[in-house]
Amino acid sequence: MGVSVRVSGKIVTVGLCPSWDAVFRFDGIDWGEHKPASSAISRPAGKALNISRALAWMGQKNTAAGLWGRDDYEQMRKAMREVRGLVKIKMTAVEGGTRRNVTVVDTAHDREMHLRCRCGLASRKALRKLGADLETIVKRNNICVFAGLMPGSEFLGEVVGIVRDCSGRGAKIAVDTYGEALRRIVDTGQAWLINPNVEELRELLGEQVADKPESLVKASRRLLDKVKIVLVSRGKKGAVVVTPEGAWQGRCVGRGRVLSTVGCGDYLLGGFLKGLKETSDAGSALEVAIKVATAKAWAWTEGKTWTQAQRQVRIHAGRV
């Protein structure tokens, strides 16, 4: 068992640089070829919205907030109908259109390519409007998840201000971003949980850290004077969670074909939050998180239920 962490209230995800994600799958593709895709999906995304989808797949109601372009706002609402009743859309409509990203998956050679566009929705006016909207959305004891790409450094002061305001209203702040934005938010001491991958943890600490559970735990403990929980994603190696009371690691030991890694880290965090709400236990929540991330990698989130995945994904987990 892990550390007892009481979690109540609703979960609100906040995305400042959302996107439309188009995923094209090919049974073999190379430069210069012209061929039809085996499958193609385009949906509203970005890390925050992916976390909302992960929670919805597990049956957990949540609220999706953040910025979205006014030009395609209604298109986004229509595309989110599939999770209506579980995800409450409270996005702030701002001037412009939402960026579009493309992922190309070559299933014949188990490889993928990610093409990302710049975020163009953020402005001081847009962030002020978002901050005002969040005053009516985020309440005491909510979990407020700031996730994904953040606006440029010229807007980070406004972003940090929004985080402080949400924390000041009594919300628990979870953060899944990187670089200067992550460092600035962590330095405020307002973050309750952060979810870096190994490279992002190295960047945050300014040093090399071996991708081994013991090394990651030792490094993460240096952050516990500013945050309560450090959840480190290790990709196919699983994840590590570190709290003031202890540390745990876990990984999948079952066999399955990885169809795409897109969004797996987002599903990891969504699963961890769902696990905390159900068990109030960080070690148990880690097991839930790894099962959810694995199901996403195997594309089970498209064709299986969370109940089925819980039974069938095998996890090895324990204290570090």
N, C-alpha and C positions, 0 to 999 in steps of 0.2 A: 504494500500500500504506500501511497505517497503522502504529501502534505495536505492537510485539510484546508481547502480554499472555498469559503462560502460565496456562491455567486447567485444573485437574484436579479430581477429586473430584466428588461428587454435588451436585445442586442441590436445596436445601430451600426451599420457600416458606412464609412464616409470615403468616397473616392474623389480626388481633386483633378485627376487626369484620366478619366474613363475612356473607353474605346469601343468601337465595333470590332470584334475579332472574327475574321474569316479564316476557316481551317479547310484546306484542300488536301485530300488524301489521294495518293497515286500508288498503284502497284508497280513501282519502278518509274523513275523520272530522271532526266539529266539535262544539262545545259543545252539549249538550242532545240529541244524537242517541243512539238506541239501535239498534245493529246488530251482527251477528256479526263476529268478527275473521277476517281472511283466514288468519291463522296465529297460534298461541299456543304459547310454549315457557316452561317453568319449570325452572330448574336451579340447583344449588348454585353460588354465585359469590362475588363480592368480588374485589378486584384480585389477591390472592395466588393464589386458586384459578383465576382466569382465566389467570394466567401459567403455572400448572401445565398447564392445558388447551392453551395455545399450544405449550408444549414437547412435550406428548404428540402434538399434531397433526404436529409435525416429527419424531416418532419418538424424542424425547429422554426417557429415563426420569428421573423426579424424585420427590421426596417432598413431600406436602402436609401441613403442620403448622399449628398455630394453635388458636384457640378454635372450638368448635361447641356448640350447645345440645343438652343431653342429650335433650330432648323429641323432637327430630327427627333424632337422630344416625343411627339405622338407615335412615331415609328418605334421608338424604344418601348413605350408603354404597351403597344400591341405585341411586340416581341416577348415581353415579360408575362403575357397572359398565362403561359404554361405553369408559372409558379404563383399565380394569383391565389390569395387566401393564405399564403405562407410568407410572401415577401410584400411588404407595404412600400410602395414607391413614393418617396418623399424627396426626389431629386430637385435641386434648384436650377431652373431653366435660365440660361444666360446666353448672351449674344454669340452667334456662330454655330458651326456644325461640329459634331464630335469626331475625333480622329478615327481612322480605320487602319487596323493592323492585319497582317497576313501571316499565316503559318502554313508551310508546305511540308507535308509528311510523306516520306517515301517508305511505304510499308515493306517493299521488297528488300530494302537494304537497311532497315531499322535506323533511319536517319531523318532529321527534320531541320527546317530553316525558318527563322523568325524574322520578319520584316516589320520594323516598328516606325511609326510616324511621330513627329513632335507633338507635344501637348500644346494646344493653343487657346484653351477656354479660360484660363486663369487671368484675372486682372484684379486690381485693387477693388474696383466696383463689384466684380463678381464675388470676390472673397468676402466683402462686407455683406453682401446679400446672403451668402451662404451662412455666415456667422449669425445673422439675424434669424434665419430659418432654423438653425440648430438650437437657438434659445427655446423654441417651442417644441422641439423634437427630443432633445437629450435631457433626461431628468436624473435625479439622484438614484444611485445604485444601478443605472444602466451600464452596460459594457459598450463603449464607443470605440470602434475599430477604425483607425486611420491607416489605410493600406494603399500601396501602389506608388507609382511615379508621382513625385511632388513637383509643383511649379518651380521655376528657376529661382536662383538665390535672391533675386530682387524682391521676391514675394514671401520669402521664408519668415520674415518678421510677422506678417499677417497670419501665416499658417500656425506658427507657434502661439500667437495670440488666441486663435480659435481653439487650439488644444488646451491652453490654460483656462479658457472660459468654460469648456466642457468639464474639465477636471474640477473647476471651482463650483460647478453645480452638483458635484458629488458623484460624477460618473467615473468608472474605472476605464483608464485609457490603454488600449492595446494598439501597438504600432508595428506595421509590416512595411517598411520602406528601407532605404539605404543611403549611404553617402552623407553629405552635409545635413540633409533633412533629418536623418535618424540621429546623428550626433547632436544637433541642436535640440531636438525634442528630448532625448535622454538627459542632456545637461540641465533641463528645467527641473528634473526630479518628479515630473508629473506622470510619467509612464508607469503603468502597473505591469504590463507585459510587453516584451518585444520578441519578434520572430525573425531573426536574421538567418541567412544560410551561412555556411562556413566562411566563404569569401567576404561576405558583408560583416561578419563578426571580426575578421582580421582587419578590415578597413576601419571599423569602429574603434578597435583597440590600438590601431597603428602598429601592429606587429604580426609576424607569422605565427600561426597556431596549427599544430598537427591535427589532421582530421581523424582523431582517435577520441573515444569517449572520455578518457581520463584527462586528456589535454584540453578538450572543449569545456569540460566541467571546471577545471582549474582557471581557465581564462574567463569563463562566464561569471564566476564568483566575484571577480573584480568589479562587476557592474551592479552587484546586489545592494550597494549603498544608494543607488539611484532608482532601481526597478525591483519589483518583487519576483517576477518570473522571467527567465530567459529560455525561450524555446528555440533550439538550433536545428534547422533542417539540414540533413545530410544527403539528400537525394535518394538514390537506391540503397544507401547504407542506413537509412532510417532517420532517427532524430534523437536529440538529447534534450531533457528539460532540467533546469537548475533553479532551485528556490533556496531561501535561507535555511530551510529545514532538511534539505537533501537533494539528491540528483538521481535521475533515472535515464536509461537508454532503451531503445527498442528498434526492431527492424522486422520486416516481413521475411518469413522463412518458407512460405509457400511458393509454388511455381505458377507463373502466368506470363502472358506475352504483353510487353509494354507497347501500347499502340501510340501513345503520345504523353510527353511529360508536361505539356501545357496546362497550367492551373493546379498542378499537384501540390505545390507549396501553399496555395490558397486553401485547398481542401484540407491540408494538414492543420492549418490554423482554425478553420471552421470546425473540424472534428475535435480539436483540443478544447475549444470553447463549449461545444456541445457536451463533451465529456465532463468538463468542470461543472456544468449546470446539473448534470445527472448524478454525479458522484461526489462532488466537492473534494476530489482527490487528484493531485497532479500526476501521480504515477499511473493511475487508471485512465485518466484523460489522455495521456500519451499513447496508450494502447489504442484507444478509440481513434485518435488522430492518424496513426499510422495505417490503420485499417481503411479509413476514408481516403487517404492519399493514395494508397495502393489500388483501391477500387477505381479511382480516377485514372491512374496510369493504365489500368487494364481495360478502360472504357466500360466498366461495369455500371458506372453512374448513368449510362445511357440505356442499359437494358435490364439491369437488376435492381432490386429494392435494397434499401439499407439493411433491412432484416436479413436478407439473403447474404449480403456481403459480410455482415457481422459473424455469421456462422462459418463462412467458407474461407475468409482470409485468415491465415495463420501467422501469429506474431510471437516473437521471442522478446521479452522485456524483463528488466530487473534493475536493481540499484547499481550505481556506479561507485 
